[in-house]
Amino acid sequence: MTAIGSEGRRNYLLLSAFLFLFFFAQADAMSLLAIWLKGPIGLNGVQAGTVFSANFIAAMLCQPVYGVLSDRFGLRRYIPIFIASLVVLCGAFFTFIYAPLLQENLILGAAIGGLYLGLTFIAGSFALESYVDRVGRRYGFEYSRARLWGSLGFASAAFFSGRLYNIDPRINFFIASAAGLLLIPVILAAKIGPDTAREGQAPDLPAGQSLSVLRQRKFWGFMVLILGVTNLYLVYDQQFPFYFASMFPTPAEGNVMFGYLNSAQIFVEAGMLAVAPFIVMRTGAKNGLMLAAGIMIVRIGGSALAAGPLTISACKMLHSIELPILAVSIFRYIAYHFDSRFASTVYLIGVSFGHSLGLAILSPIVGRGYDVFGFPATYGLIALGALIFWFASWFTLSPTPRTDARGRPLQLDDVPETMAATSTPKTGADVAPLHS
């Protein structure tokens, strides 16, 4: 990490702790959701797909709001505090509202659950990542170095979640609430001042100006990869825990092993988050996106051919390689090609909203495919579709030069006029803003 001042170091440590706790809570609430829906709740593949679809429809509605508000609020902590407050409610919500509603009225339960999960753990996670990236650029620390603590938090919870689930699934939900109680004092302890040089402009921007990125050809070229490859990958991963557990002699044994493997995968992922900036520095953001997407397709296709616990576990571990490269590449691609005042809008509408839109459409369709054709055949079809979008992305993504560790092009001739005129060598952020 680039040398930073005491205030930047304090904020780095506190935001790293915040991400650790948030993703710890997310793992407890969400990592075994597919198993919970098909186990204690008793849903079939189509019904579980309907629930996932509702989650992402709700998230899709939240993400544009989070994006515009994030650009307007800048470094102010309104959104992190709001999300932390929602995490506190996790145990009570799952136990006393979500589970009874799903069993009595699937559509109503899916709608209310989708609103909570979308606001809190789906759209909420993207909003928090965008906020940490923004603070990192202000105080000189890399987003990926803070985000790796989020992965460690997820892994720490995942290590125990399978065993705790076999005792009582509600234990995980109330542990998530306990983590939420710690989130609020952590974010309040951070000393994050206004960025008057950059963030001060955002509150004066009308929402229509923030949404002007939707008229840019580069934005839609970027969306071919997001709406195509990554959406298909995410819908493949939704019910993967259930398929993984089916490879073992008993579902209970599979649940425990999935928790252990999930934890191991995320610890490796955390280490990769420290290495990924240097990989993307050499490849450039476009090639980084294509590399990560290629690994996704290999994992989906490999899962279709998996013959037992060993091969399906190897496919699971590929996630620890592609996710860090994808995350860093996305932020660097956005930083290079889009006005940084609208970075949260591009990320939350382009990436997060794009994911939710695709998953809302695909989840029930793929869920039906699992029931009719089985997991292997459905995975094969998903891999084929992702491969088509991967080839198309070679032509739609805009060229992006190799960058240094701060996200700035190695050759000054490659810098867009807006970046060259305003870049500052003092930032140590993982991605460099277009405007200082």
C-alpha positions in Angstrom: 0.0 0.0 0.0 1.2 3.5 -0.8 2.3 5.5 2.2 -0.7 7.4 3.6 -1.2 9.8 6.5 -2.5 8.9 9.9 -6.0 9.9 9.0 -6.0 7.8 5.9 -4.5 4.9 7.8 -7.3 5.2 10.4 -10.0 5.2 7.8 -8.4 2.3 5.9 -8.4 0.2 9.1 -12.0 1.2 10.1 -13.4 0.7 6.6 -11.6 -2.7 6.3 -13.2 -3.7 9.6 -16.6 -2.4 8.3 -16.3 -4.6 5.2 -15.1 -7.6 7.3 -18.2 -7.3 9.5 -20.6 -6.6 6.6 -19.5 -9.6 4.5 -19.4 -11.8 7.6 -23.1 -11.0 8.1 -23.7 -11.5 4.4 -22.2 -15.0 4.5 -24.3 -15.9 7.5 -27.5 -14.6 5.8 -27.0 -15.6 2.2 -24.3 -18.2 1.6 -26.7 -21.2 2.3 -29.8 -19.5 1.1 -30.5 -22.0 -1.7 -30.1 -24.9 0.8 -32.4 -23.2 3.3 -35.1 -22.6 0.7 -35.1 -26.2 -0.5 -34.6 -27.7 2.9 -36.5 -26.2 5.9 -38.7 -24.0 3.7 -39.5 -26.9 1.3 -39.3 -25.1 -2.1 -38.6 -26.8 -5.4 -36.3 -25.5 -8.1 -38.9 -23.2 -9.8 -40.1 -21.8 -6.5 -36.5 -21.2 -5.3 -35.8 -19.5 -8.7 -38.9 -17.3 -8.1 -37.5 -16.2 -4.7 -34.1 -15.4 -6.2 -35.8 -13.5 -9.0 -37.8 -11.4 -6.5 -34.5 -10.7 -4.7 -32.9 -9.3 -7.8 -36.0 -7.4 -9.0 -36.0 -5.6 -5.7 -32.3 -5.0 -5.9 -32.7 -3.7 -9.4 -35.2 -1.1 -8.2 -32.8 0.0 -5.4 -29.6 0.2 -7.4 -30.3 3.3 -9.4 -31.4 5.1 -6.2 -28.3 4.0 -4.4 -26.2 5.1 -7.4 -27.6 8.6 -7.7 -27.6 9.1 -3.9 -24.0 7.9 -3.6 -22.9 10.5 -6.2 -24.9 13.2 -4.4 -23.8 12.3 -0.9 -20.1 11.7 -1.8 -18.1 10.9 1.3 -21.0 11.4 3.8 -21.9 8.2 5.6 -25.7 8.2 5.3 -25.8 5.0 3.1 -23.3 2.9 5.1 -25.2 3.7 8.3 -28.6 2.9 6.7 -27.3 -0.5 5.4 -25.8 -1.3 8.8 -29.1 -0.6 10.5 -30.8 -3.1 8.1 -28.2 -5.8 8.9 -29.1 -5.5 12.6 -32.7 -6.7 11.7 -31.5 -9.9 9.9 -32.2 -12.5 12.6 -35.6 -11.2 13.4 -36.6 -10.8 9.8 -35.6 -14.3 8.7 -37.1 -16.0 11.7 -40.4 -14.1 12.3 -41.2 -12.6 8.9 -39.5 -14.3 5.9 -39.8 -18.0 6.7 -43.5 -17.9 7.7 -44.4 -15.8 4.7 -42.6 -18.1 2.2 -44.5 -21.1 3.6 -47.9 -19.4 3.7 -47.7 -17.2 0.6 -44.8 -17.6 -1.7 -45.3 -14.5 -3.8 -45.8 -12.2 -0.8 -42.9 -13.7 1.0 -40.7 -13.4 -2.0 -41.6 -9.8 -2.5 -41.0 -8.7 1.1 -37.9 -10.8 1.4 -36.6 -9.5 -1.9 -37.0 -5.9 -0.7 -35.1 -6.6 2.5 -32.3 -8.7 0.9 -32.1 -6.4 -2.1 -31.6 -3.3 0.0 -29.3 -4.9 2.5 -27.1 -7.6 1.0 -27.4 -7.4 -2.8 -27.7 -3.7 -3.8 -26.3 -2.8 -0.4 -23.0 -4.6 -1.0 -22.4 -2.8 -4.3 -23.2 0.6 -2.6 -20.7 -0.1 0.1 -18.0 -1.2 -2.3 -18.5 2.0 -4.3 -18.3 4.1 -1.1 -15.1 2.4 0.0 -13.6 2.9 -3.5 -14.5 6.6 -3.3 -13.0 7.0 0.2 -9.9 5.1 -0.8 -9.3 7.6 -3.7 -9.7 10.5 -1.3 -7.4 9.2 1.4 -4.8 7.3 -0.7 -5.5 3.6 -0.1 -6.4 0.9 -2.6 -10.0 -0.4 -2.7 -8.8 -4.0 -3.3 -6.7 -3.9 -0.1 -9.7 -2.9 2.0 -12.0 -5.3 0.1 -9.8 -8.3 0.9 -10.9 -7.9 4.5 -14.5 -8.3 3.3 -13.5 -11.6 1.8 -11.9 -12.7 5.0 -15.1 -11.8 6.9 -17.1 -13.8 4.5 -14.7 -16.8 4.8 -14.7 -16.6 8.6 -18.5 -16.9 8.7 -18.6 -19.5 5.9 -16.2 -21.7 7.8 -18.8 -22.3 10.6 -22.1 -21.6 8.7 -22.5 -25.2 7.4 -22.1 -26.8 10.8 -24.3 -24.2 12.5 -26.9 -24.6 9.8 -27.1 -28.4 10.6 -27.8 -27.4 14.3 -30.3 -24.7 13.5 -30.3 -22.3 10.5 -31.6 -19.5 12.7 -28.2 -19.3 14.5 -26.6 -18.0 11.4 -29.2 -15.3 10.9 -28.9 -14.0 14.5 -25.1 -14.0 14.3 -25.5 -11.7 11.2 -27.5 -9.4 13.4 -24.8 -9.3 16.0 -22.3 -8.4 13.3 -24.7 -5.6 12.3 -24.6 -4.2 15.8 -20.9 -3.7 15.5 -21.1 -2.0 12.0 -22.6 1.2 13.3 -19.9 2.2 15.8 -17.2 1.2 13.4 -18.4 3.5 10.6 -19.1 6.4 13.1 -15.6 6.1 14.3 -14.1 6.9 10.9 -12.9 10.5 10.3 -14.1 11.1 6.8 -14.2 14.7 5.8 -15.8 16.3 2.7 -13.8 16.2 -0.5 -14.4 19.8 -1.5 -12.3 19.5 -4.7 -14.5 16.8 -6.1 -17.4 15.6 -4.1 -18.6 19.1 -3.4 -19.9 19.2 -7.0 -22.1 16.1 -6.7 -25.0 17.5 -4.7 -25.6 20.2 -7.3 -25.9 17.6 -10.1 -29.4 16.7 -11.1 -30.3 13.0 -11.3 -30.7 13.4 -15.1 -27.1 14.5 -15.5 -25.9 11.5 -13.5 -28.0 9.2 -15.8 -26.5 10.8 -18.9 -23.9 7.9 -18.9 -26.7 5.7 -20.2 -26.5 7.6 -23.6 -22.8 6.7 -24.0 -21.8 4.0 -26.5 -19.0 2.9 -24.2 -21.4 2.2 -21.4 -23.5 -0.2 -23.5 -20.3 -1.9 -24.9 -19.3 -2.5 -21.3 -22.8 -3.9 -20.6 -22.4 -6.7 -23.1 -20.0 -8.4 -20.8 -21.9 -7.5 -17.6 -25.4 -8.5 -18.9 -24.0 -11.5 -20.8 -21.1 -13.4 -19.2 -21.3 -12.2 -15.6 -25.1 -12.5 -15.3 -25.0 -16.1 -16.6 -22.2 -16.9 -14.2 -24.2 -15.5 -11.2 -27.3 -17.4 -12.1 -25.2 -20.5 -12.4 -23.8 -19.9 -8.9 -27.2 -19.3 -7.2 -28.2 -22.9 -6.7 -24.6 -24.3 -6.9 -24.5 -25.0 -3.1 -27.5 -27.4 -3.5 -25.8 -29.2 -6.5 -22.5 -29.3 -4.6 -24.2 -30.9 -1.5 -25.8 -33.5 -3.8 -22.4 -34.9 -4.7 -21.9 -36.2 -1.1 -23.4 -39.3 0.6 -25.8 -37.1 2.7 -26.9 -33.5 2.3 -25.8 -32.8 5.8 -22.2 -33.9 5.0 -22.4 -31.8 1.8 -23.5 -28.7 3.7 -20.6 -29.0 6.1 -18.1 -29.5 3.3 -19.5 -26.6 1.3 -19.0 -24.4 4.3 -15.4 -25.5 4.7 -14.6 -25.2 1.0 -16.4 -21.9 0.7 -14.2 -20.6 3.6 -11.0 -21.9 2.0 -12.0 -20.4 -1.4 -12.6 -17.0 0.1 -9.3 -17.0 2.0 -7.5 -17.7 -1.3 -9.7 -14.9 -2.8 -8.5 -12.5 -0.1 -4.9 -13.2 -1.0 -5.7 -12.8 -4.7 -7.2 -9.3 -4.0 -3.7 -8.3 -2.9 -2.2 -9.6 -6.1 -5.0 -8.7 -8.6 -4.0 -5.0 -8.9 -0.6 -6.0 -10.2 -2.1 -8.5 -12.7 -4.5 -5.9 -14.1 -1.6 -3.4 -14.1 0.1 -5.6 -16.7 -2.9 -6.7 -18.7 -5.0 -3.5 -18.8 -8.6 -3.4 -17.6 -10.2 -4.7 -20.8 -7.9 -7.8 -20.9 -8.5 -8.2 -17.1 -12.2 -8.3 -17.7 -11.8 -10.9 -20.5 -9.5 -13.0 -18.4 -11.9 -13.1 -15.5 -14.8 -13.9 -17.8 -12.9 -16.7 -19.4 -12.2 -18.3 -16.0 -16.0 -18.0 -15.2 -16.8 -20.0 -18.4 -14.3 -22.7 -17.5 -15.9 -23.0 -14.1 -19.4 -23.3 -15.5 -18.4 -25.9 -18.1 -16.3 -27.8 -15.6 -19.2 -28.1 -13.3 -21.3 -29.6 -16.1 -18.7 -32.3 -16.4 -17.9 -32.8 -12.7 -18.0 -36.4 -11.7 -17.7 -36.2 -7.9 -16.7 -34.1 -4.8 -13.1 -33.6 -6.0 -13.8 -32.2 -9.4 -16.8 -30.0 -8.2 -14.5 -28.6 -5.4 -11.9 -27.7 -8.0 -14.5 -25.8 -10.0 -15.5 -24.0 -6.9 -12.0 -22.9 -6.2 -11.7 -21.1 -9.6 -14.0 -18.4 -8.1 -11.1 -17.3 -5.9 -9.1 -16.4 -9.0 -11.6 -14.7 -11.2 -13.4 -12.6 -8.7 -10.5 -10.4 -7.6 -9.3 -9.9 -11.2 -12.9 -9.0 -12.2 -13.4 -6.5 -9.3 -10.2 -4.6 -9.9 -10.7 -4.6 -13.7 -14.3 -3.2 -13.3 -13.2 -0.3 -11.2 -10.2 0.5 -13.4 -12.3 0.3 -16.5 -14.9 2.7 -15.1 -12.2 5.1 -13.8 -10.5 5.2 -17.2 -13.6 5.5 -19.4 -16.1 7.5 -17.4 -16.4 10.8 -15.6 -15.5 10.0 -11.9 -18.3 12.3 -10.6 -20.6 9.6 -12.0 -18.5 6.6 -10.9 -21.1 5.3 -8.4 -23.9 5.7 -11.0 -21.9 3.6 -13.6 -21.1 1.0 -11.0 -24.5 0.7 -9.3 -26.6 1.0 -12.5 -24.2 -0.6 -15.0 -22.9 -3.5 -12.8 -25.3 -3.9 -9.9 -28.5 -3.0 -11.7 -27.4 -4.9 -14.8 -26.8 -8.0 -12.7 -30.2 -7.7 -10.9 -32.1 -7.2 -14.2 -30.5 -10.2 -15.8 -30.9 -12.4 -12.7 -34.5 -11.4 -12.2 -35.2 -12.7 -15.8 -32.9 -15.7 -15.8 -33.5 -17.1 -12.2 -36.9 -18.8 -12.8 -35.9 -19.9 -16.3 -32.7 -21.6 -15.1 -34.6 -23.0 -12.0 -37.0 -24.7 -14.4 -34.0 -26.0 -16.4 -32.7 -27.7 -13.2 -36.0 -29.4 -12.6 -36.5 -30.6 -16.2 -33.0 -31.2 -17.5 -30.9 -31.5 -14.4 -27.9 -29.5 -13.2 -25.2 -30.8 -15.6 -27.2 -30.2 -18.8 -28.3 -26.8 -17.7 -24.8 -25.8 -16.8 -23.7 -26.8 -20.3 -26.3 -24.5 -21.9 -25.3 -21.7 -19.5 -21.6 -22.1 -20.5 -22.4 -22.0 -24.2 -24.4 -18.8 -23.8 -21.6 -17.2 -21.8 -19.1 -18.2 -24.4 -21.1 -16.3 -27.1 -21.2 -13.1 -25.0 -17.5 -13.5 -24.2 -16.6 -13.4 -27.9 -18.9 -10.5 -28.5 -17.2 -8.6 -25.7 -13.8 -8.6 -27.5 -15.4 -6.1 -30.0 -17.7 -4.1 -27.7 -15.3 -3.3 -24.8 -13.2 -0.1 -25.4 -9.4 -0.5 -25.5 -7.8 0.2 -22.2 -4.1 0.6 -21.7 -1.9 -1.0 -19.1 -2.0 1.1 -15.9 0.2 1.6 -12.9 -0.9 0.6 -9.4 -2.9 3.9 -9.1 -4.9 3.1 -12.2 -3.2 5.7 -14.4 -2.0 4.7 -17.9 1.7 3.8 -18.2 2.0 5.9 -21.4 0.8 9.5 -21.1 -0.3 9.4 -24.7 -3.0 6.9 -23.6 -4.5 9.2 -21.1 -7.9 10.7 -22.0 -7.9 14.5 -22.0 -10.0 14.7 -18.9 -7.6 12.5 -17.0 -4.4 14.0 -18.3 -5.5 17.5 -17.3 -6.4 16.6 -13.8 -4.5 13.5 -12.7 -2.6 13.8 -9.4 0.3 11.6 -8.5 -0.5 11.9 -4.8 -3.4 9.4 -4.7 -2.6 5.8 -3.9 -6.0 4.5 -4.8 -6.6 1.3 -6.7 -8.2 3.4 -9.5 -7.5 7.0 -10.4 -10.3 9.5 -10.7 -10.8 11.3 -13.9 -11.2 14.5 -12.0 -9.4 15.5 -8.9 
